[in-house]
């Protein structure tokens, strides 16, 4: 998040290393596992707008880790906008090996 005031660098770093990265409106399953080469594994994202503000958009990142010497991890952006109809944005990433 950003603003136009002063930055509290201590709080920013403390938050970043605290490990409190849970996104209350997003549930992912499964959270771990192994996928064989050329296989697929569905991942279910569940969105919960309970208690969120209508008209606001919420952003998160889905971290995917690989057992690959060149690409170890990547972050996939997830956005949920709360309104009369829920809108989500999740880019499709196709990887060929």
Secondary structure, 3 states (H helix, E strand, C coil): CCCCCCCCHHHHHHHHHCCCCCCCCEEEECCCCCCCCCCCCCCEEEECCCCCCCCCEEEEEEEEECCCCCCCEEEEEEEEECCCCCEEEECCCCCCC
